[in-house]
Amino acid sequence: MSRKAYSPQQRADVRAALVQTAVRSIAGQGMVHTTIDMLCKEAGISKTFFYTFFPSKEELMLEALLYQQPRLLERARALMDDPTLTWRQAFRQFVLECTYGAQSGVAVLSIPEEQEVYHCLSAERFAAFQQAQLAFFSQLLEIFGAPAGSVDPKFFGSAALAMMMVYKGIPKDLPFLFPEAADAMVQFQLDALTDVLARAIDGPSAPADPPDPSH
């Protein structure tokens, strides 16, 4: 039986399907439980054909993280454009949607998953990814109104990702932490991150928003 010939557009469609499936799978069940066989079945391709797009599952996972960045920026802008929300409320809702990625479809890697992907990357590939991350968090700060240079995007990105990864790691990857305190921990860290932005945007003596009764 001869192999199916794919046009450039068909190859582009298959690649996009693989990346989109990877985002959904990371968000829903994590990278560990996402196999190449599952991804190929979802995309309707063979495992051999998969490797013409990505040299490994880890490379696909990295591509999935990059793929969702424009969608997240669009979501941040939409929240900021909502006239019913203050910037603080928009920011907090955005961060919570990312933190609770299983419910909102946002892919966040756990600590072991990040380590696994990192060890599969070349130094050049990792440096390029870090630059993309830096640009992403810089754009987020701009969207939420932080003046240029007022908040270090490296600090902002590290603080936000640390909160998300620790939450995702409880209790499986971080068994000595207390699962029943996970949501309260998220709120505490989000309060601190919001305060950092508030000092940059509104000044050190700006009044806080009233408490959100839903939290």
C-alpha positions, -999 to 999 in steps of 0.1 A, spaced: 0 0 0 14 34 -10 17 62 15 -8 90 15 6 121 0 -1 152 20 -2 187 5 16 216 23 -18 228 36 -28 193 48 5 191 67 -1 225 82 -36 213 93 -22 181 109 5 200 127 -21 225 141 -43 196 151 -15 180 171 -6 213 189 -43 220 197 -48 185 210 -17 188 231 -30 220 247 -63 203 256 -46 172 269 -21 191 291 -49 212 306 -72 182 311 -49 153 322 -13 166 322 16 158 301 25 126 319 -8 110 308 -5 123 273 11 98 249 21 101 213 -2 72 205 -32 92 219 -22 123 200 -18 104 168 -52 87 172 -68 121 178 -52 136 147 -58 105 126 -22 99 117 5 73 122 32 74 148 58 75 120 41 106 105 41 123 139 79 123 139 80 142 107 65 172 127 82 168 161 113 149 172 97 141 206 66 145 227 85 171 248 91 193 217 53 192 210 45 202 246 68 232 242 51 241 210 17 238 227 28 263 254 39 288 228 8 282 207 -16 293 235 2 325 243 -16 347 217 -49 332 229 -41 341 265 -31 377 255 -64 380 236 -82 368 267 -64 393 289 -74 421 265 -110 410 265 -111 411 303 -96 445 304 -121 457 278 -150 445 300 -166 477 314 -180 458 344 -145 449 357 -118 470 373 -82 463 362 -77 444 395 -107 422 389 -97 416 353 -62 406 363 -73 383 391 -98 366 369 -72 360 342 -46 346 367 -73 323 382 -83 310 348 -47 301 342 -42 286 376 -73 264 373 -63 254 338 -82 221 340 -115 240 341 -105 268 316 -85 248 291 -52 265 298 -21 243 296 2 246 326 30 221 332 37 206 366 72 209 381 83 174 370 69 180 336 88 212 332 120 194 342 113 166 317 108 191 288 138 211 298 162 181 297 151 174 262 158 208 248 190 221 232 205 253 248 195 272 217 159 260 218 156 268 255 170 303 250 145 309 223 116 297 245 128 319 274 128 349 251 92 341 240 82 338 276 98 371 285 80 388 256 47 372 267 49 384 303 60 418 291 29 421 269 7 409 298 20 437 320 14 462 293 -22 449 288 -30 452 325 -17 488 326 17 485 343 40 514 331 70 502 311 99 493 335 77 495 366 75 457 371 102 432 361 86 408 337 110 381 348 98 385 384 62 387 373 64 356 352 83 336 378 59 345 406 28 337 385 42 304 372 54 294 406 19 298 420 4 278 391 29 250 393 27 246 430 -11 245 429 -9 219 401 17 199 421 -5 194 452 -7 167 464 9 144 439 42 161 432 44 180 465 30 156 491 43 174 521 20 204 514 -16 205 526 -42 200 498 -70 215 518 -51 248 519 -43 249 482 -71 274 472 -63 297 501 -27 296 491 -36 307 456 -57 336 469 -28 347 492 -3 346 464 -27 363 440 -32 391 465 5 397 467 9 397 430 -20 421 426 -4 444 452 28 445 432 9 457 401 -12 481 421 19 499 434 31 502 398 -3 512 383 -21 532 410 7 543 433 16 531 468 -15 546 485 -42 535 460 -73 520 476 -80 483 471 -110 469 455 -137 456 479 -135 419 487 -150 396 461 -178 376 479 -173 347 455 -138 339 470 
